[in-house]
């Protein structure tokens, strides 16, 4: 049975365009590597934080909708996104 998930991702606000695109592609590659398929990537752009996070005031927001039959895909994805330096915050939810 295929489940639909959404990854809310906040990248460092100081990243250049190339580094940001590279980080986003890396996350999408993780999704496909662990048996998922990316349905939609929603780019919200650069937004100001409500409070400072790691001495940063803003970040780039992305919402990635993906599907997977592998129930372990979200856990594997979180384990790899957690250690990426460019990621400020992330959250995977099942829809």
N, C-alpha and C positions, 0 to 999 in steps of 0.2 A: 504494500500500500504506500502510495506516494504522499509524503507530508510536505507542507509548504512552510517555510521559515522566512524570517526577516532579520537581517543583520543591520543594526544601527551602528555606524562607524564614524568616529571623530578623529581626523588626522591633524597633526601639528599645523598650526596656522602660519608657521614660518617656512614651510616647504615650498620649493620652487615647483613650477608646473610639471617638469619632467619627473621629479622625485615623487610628486603626488600621483601622477599617472602610473608610475612604476609600482608604488605601494598598492594602489587600487587593483592593478593587474595581478599582483602577487596574491591578494586576497581572493580574487576570482579564480585563480589557478588552484588555490587550496580547496575551494568549494568543489571544483571538478575532480581534483585528485581524490577526494574522499567520497566520491560517488554522487555528487549533487550536480544540478544544472542551474545556471543563473537565468532567472526569468526577466528581471528588470533591475536597472541601477538608477536610482533617483538621486541626482546631485543637487543638494540644497545650497551649495556654495559656502562662502566664508561667513560665519556668524560669531557674534560676541558671546562669551560665556557669562552666566549669571554671577560667577565668582571665579577667581584665579585658580587654574589647575596647573600644577608644576610651574608656577610663575608665568603662565601664559594667559593671555586675555581673550584669544579667539582661536577658532579652529575650522576646518573644512568638514562639513557634514555630508554623509552618504547613507542612503538606505538601500540595501541590496536584498531583493526578494529572490529566494532560490527554493528549488524542490529537491527532495532526496528520498529514495526508498530505504537508504541506510540510516537507521536510527542513531548511529554513532557519528554521523557526519557533523552535526552541530558541536559535539564535544571535541572532536578532532580540530575543527575550525577554530574554536575558542582557544584551544591549547596552543595553536600556532600564531594566532593574532595577538595573543597576550604578550608574546615576547618580541613583537615588532616594535622597533624604536619610534617609528613615525606615528604609531597609534596612541592617541591620548585616552580615549574611552571606546568601549564596544559593548554591545548587548545583542544576543541572539534570542529571538522569541518564536515560538511555534504559533502559526496562525490558525 
